[in-house]
Amino acid sequence: MRVGIGFDTHRLVEGRPLWLGGVNIPFKKGLEGHSDADVLVHAIIDALLGAAALGNIGQFFPDTDPQYKDISSIILLEKTKAVLDEKDYFVENVDSIVILEEPRLQDYWQPMLEAISKALNIKLSQISIKAKTSEEMGSIGRKEGIAAMATALLKYDGYNR
């Protein structure tokens, strides 16, 4: 078994859609970034890559590469899953937390779980997503951005080779 952690944060800006967990969340601002800037999925990708000791999201999907401009982070998660499959790693579970003041996410848990589950080809029961505020402290508390953290547990099955 291998454990990895991931973290991501992006600034909230006008004129961009807000994507979290592969779901478009109706909101007055979106996250700034080269891709769709889905902090939750980015943190999960980093946790998965870290657990497999394969580096980080920027090494696989650099923000200098035009093919990733405005790409859905769910597609990046699917590509990450393909890399893990190739290396004989299986996702046991993902635990994550989104840190934001707004919007409220209670109506979006199920679609986020479903999008991530589908991309990783795992059961809903293998994924946890939580949300917390920063109690109005710091840049997130001032509603300037959103952050996310994730852990991933992988099982290595390459011993049979």
C-alpha positions in Angstrom: 0.0 0.0 0.0 1.2 3.5 -0.8 -0.1 6.8 0.5 0.1 10.2 -1.2 -1.0 13.8 -0.3 -2.0 16.6 -2.6 -2.8 20.3 -2.3 -3.9 23.0 -4.8 -5.1 26.5 -4.6 -6.3 29.0 -7.2 -7.5 32.6 -7.2 -11.2 33.4 -7.8 -11.7 35.7 -10.8 -14.6 37.2 -12.7 -15.4 35.8 -16.2 -14.5 32.1 -15.5 -16.8 29.2 -14.7 -16.3 27.5 -11.4 -15.4 23.8 -11.7 -15.0 21.7 -8.5 -14.8 17.9 -8.5 -15.6 17.8 -12.2 -18.9 19.7 -11.8 -19.7 23.2 -13.0 -21.0 25.1 -9.9 -23.1 28.2 -10.7 -21.3 31.1 -9.0 -20.3 34.7 -9.8 -16.6 33.8 -10.1 -14.4 31.0 -11.3 -10.9 29.8 -10.6 -8.0 31.2 -12.6 -5.7 28.7 -14.2 -4.4 27.2 -17.4 -6.8 24.3 -17.4 -10.3 24.6 -15.8 -8.4 25.1 -12.5 -10.5 22.5 -10.6 -8.6 22.6 -7.3 -10.2 19.5 -5.9 -9.3 17.3 -8.9 -5.8 18.8 -9.0 -5.2 17.9 -5.4 -6.5 14.4 -6.0 -4.2 14.0 -9.0 -1.2 15.2 -6.9 -2.2 12.7 -4.2 -2.4 9.8 -6.6 0.9 10.7 -8.4 2.6 11.2 -5.0 1.4 7.8 -3.7 3.0 6.2 -6.8 6.2 8.4 -6.4 5.6 9.7 -10.0 6.0 13.4 -9.4 3.3 16.0 -9.6 0.6 17.4 -11.8 2.9 20.0 -13.3 5.3 17.4 -14.5 2.6 15.5 -16.3 0.4 18.4 -17.5 2.5 21.5 -17.6 0.8 24.9 -17.8 3.1 25.8 -20.6 1.6 23.2 -22.9 -1.2 24.6 -25.1 -2.9 21.2 -25.3 -3.9 21.7 -21.7 -5.4 25.2 -22.1 -8.9 25.2 -20.6 -8.9 21.3 -20.5 -11.3 19.6 -18.1 -9.4 18.4 -15.1 -11.5 15.3 -15.2 -9.7 14.4 -18.4 -6.4 14.9 -16.6 -7.7 12.6 -13.8 -8.5 10.0 -16.4 -5.0 10.3 -17.9 -3.5 10.0 -14.4 -5.6 6.8 -13.8 -4.2 5.4 -17.1 -0.6 6.1 -15.9 -1.4 4.3 -12.6 -2.9 1.4 -14.4 0.2 1.1 -16.6 2.4 1.0 -13.4 0.1 -1.6 -11.8 -1.3 0.7 -9.1 -4.9 0.4 -8.0 -6.8 3.2 -6.2 -8.1 1.9 -2.9 -9.5 5.2 -1.7 -9.4 9.0 -1.9 -10.1 11.4 0.9 -10.4 15.1 0.2 -11.4 18.5 1.5 -12.2 21.8 -0.2 -11.5 24.9 1.7 -13.7 27.9 0.7 -16.0 30.5 2.2 -18.5 30.3 -0.7 -20.4 28.9 -2.5 -22.0 26.2 -0.4 -21.5 22.8 -1.9 -24.1 20.6 -0.3 -26.1 20.3 -3.5 -23.1 19.1 -5.5 -21.6 16.3 -3.4 -23.3 13.5 -5.4 -22.4 14.8 -8.9 -18.8 15.4 -7.7 -18.5 11.9 -6.3 -19.9 10.5 -9.5 -17.6 12.4 -11.7 -14.5 11.4 -9.7 -15.7 7.8 -9.3 -16.2 7.5 -13.1 -12.8 9.0 -13.9 -11.0 6.7 -11.5 -13.2 3.7 -12.2 -13.8 3.1 -8.5 -16.9 2.9 -6.3 -18.5 6.0 -4.7 -17.7 4.4 -1.3 -14.0 4.7 -2.1 -14.2 8.6 -2.3 -14.8 11.2 0.4 -15.2 14.9 -0.2 -15.6 17.4 2.6 -15.8 21.2 2.7 -14.6 23.6 5.4 -14.3 27.3 5.7 -11.2 29.1 6.9 -13.4 31.1 9.4 -12.8 34.3 7.4 -9.1 34.2 7.9 -6.5 34.7 5.2 -7.0 35.0 1.4 -9.5 32.2 1.4 -11.4 33.8 4.2 -11.5 37.0 2.2 -13.0 35.0 -0.6 -10.0 35.6 -2.9 -9.5 31.9 -3.7 -10.3 28.2 -3.0 -8.0 25.5 -1.9 -8.2 21.7 -1.7 -6.2 18.9 -0.1 -6.4 15.2 -0.8 -4.9 11.9 0.3 -4.9 8.7 -1.8 -4.2 5.1 -0.9 -2.9 3.0 -3.7 -2.3 -0.8 -3.9 0.6 -2.0 -5.9 0.0 -5.2 -7.8 3.2 -5.3 -9.9 4.8 -8.0 -7.6 3.4 -10.7 -9.9 5.4 -9.6 -12.9 
